Amino acid sequence: MPRRYHVIVNARSGTALGMDVSPEALRQHFSDDLPEADIFIDSDVDEPLSERVERAKDSDAEIIVAAGGDGTVTAVASAIADTDKTLAIMPLGTANTLARDLGVPLDLKLWGAAIEAMKPQRIDVGDVNGRIFLHNVVAGLIPGIVAGREQIRGSNVFGARLALARFVLRRLFRTRRMAVEITDKSGQPQIKRVVAVAVGNNQFDEALGRFLARQRIDNGSLGVYLLKHLTPTDLVRLVFEMLIGNWKQDEAIEVDTVEGLTLRTRKQTLKVMLDGELELLQVPLKFRIRPLALSVLAATPPPPAPAEDAAALAAG
């Protein structure tokens, strides 16, 4: 039986403006690659994304296609987690983090040729204060830099870039650590002084050329990354170590794996980056993993589970 697709297009996403993603062009792509499929394309830029996502959730389509960046993908996933709907990603953003992890082609023509062969698989989702995240949540230095970037943007491209470079260097040289209280499943709170905290949906890999990527998104755990200090020298070293796949042992980083944790600061609210989008969340931040809560179309199957995991599953 042909698949039924409901496509939600975010025409304002990172790279969509430079690509041919008009409704007519998308219908042509689908009719060429999926001639028997039942397709509904929603590209209304004036209607709130939340309303469009709810309409897709209530439709009879089996597969909801998020055509946009990471923010669009997370919005769709938040609506269809723990349902019988399957998420498909048409990567039109800048980072396209989950698409890369799932082996989804980033080129629109290659995507169209591959979509019919992609298979559903279930993955975990992270949850912070009831909000779903698919990649990570970051608090501390990075959200501050991103907020500064948004304020600096202007019509003078060269001047804006120069101002951004000065701003980033100034933040690095004047970085102040923040005190955070972290409580994991042991129940014992620990006070940490850090520049930044990142909580990932599963653990990031160390591999040549894999920058904050994941082979598995179904291990049922969160990765916790504490950045204890960050000088310009630290930054250069860490970027190099990430590119060559040898960064988790760096003395500036503390790494842990948990199923849930609570993070407190002295502030009542905390600015974070949630899957690349700036958000203001109420403190404390309560993180948990929701195992296998989301069905996604993946181009590559997950690697086999480690022998100890397979034995645990066999034991019941």
Residue, then its C-alpha position, 0 to 999 in steps of 0.5 A: m500500500p502506498r505511503r501517505y505523507h503530510v509535508i510541513v515546509n518551513a520556507r524560512s529555515g536556514t538554507a530553504l531560501g536558497m533552494d527551490v522548495s516552493p509547493e509546486a517544486l516539492r510536488q514535482h519532486f514527490s510525483d517523480d520519486l513517489p508517483e503512487a504516494d498520497i501527498f499533502i504539502d503545507s507551506d503556509v508561512d502566515e499560519p503558526l507552525s504549532e497549528r500546522v503541526e497539530r493539523a498534521k498530527d490529526s491527519d490520516a498520514e502515516i509519515i509527517v515530513a519536517a521540511g526545515g531545520d532542527g527547530t522545525v524537526t523538533a517541533v514536529a517530533s514534539a507533537i508526534a512522540d508516543t504516537d503511531k506517526t513516523l517522522a521523516i526529515m527533509p533537511l533544509g536547515t543549517a546544521n541538520t543534526l538528526a538528519r546526519d545521524l540517521g544518514v538522511p541525504l542532505d541534497l534534495k534530489l538525493w533525498g527524493a531518490a532515497i525516501e521510499a527505501m528509508k525504514p522506520q526505526r524508534i529512537d529515544v528523545g530527551d525531555v527537559n521540563g516537559r519539552i522534547f529535545l532530539h540533539n542537546v540542551v546547552a546552558g552557559l557561554i554558548p547561548g550568550i554568544v548566540a544571543g549576542r549574534e542575534q543582536i549584532r545582525g545588521s545590514n552591513v555584512f562585513g561590519a556585522r561579522l567583525a562585530l561578532a568576532r570582537f564580541v566572541l573574543r571578548r566573551l572568551f577572554r572575560t568568561r565567568r564560570m557559573a555555579v550549578e547544582i546537579t543531582d543525578k539518580s544517586g540523589q546526592p547533589q553536587i556543586k560544579r563551577v562551569v562555563a557551560v553545561a550540555v545535556g545530549n539525547n544519548q552520547f556523542d561519539e568520538a570519531l574522525g570527522r564526526f563533530l558531535a554526532r551519534q551512532r546510536i540514539d536508542n541507548g536509553s541514556l543522556g550524555v552530560y558534558l561539563l565545560k570547566h573552563l574555556t580560554p582561546t587556547d582551550l577552544v582551539r585545542l578542543v575543536f582540533e580534538m573533536l575533529i580527530g575524534n579524541w576530545k572526551q579525555d580533555e582536562a577542560i571537560e567532564v563527561d557522564t552518562v545518566e538516565g535523568l538529572t536535575l540542574r539548579t542555579r541561583k537564577q529563576t530562569l536560564k537561557v539555553m539552546l534547545d536543538g539550536e533554538l534559544e529558549l528561556l526555561q524555568v529553573p530547576l531544569k529537570f532532564r529525563i530520557r524517554p526511551l524509543a518514544l519516536s518513530v523516524l525514517a532512517a537511511t542507515p540502520p543503527p549498529p548492533a547493540p553491544a554484547e552486554d546490552a543484547a544479553a540484558l535484553a535476552a534475559g528479559 
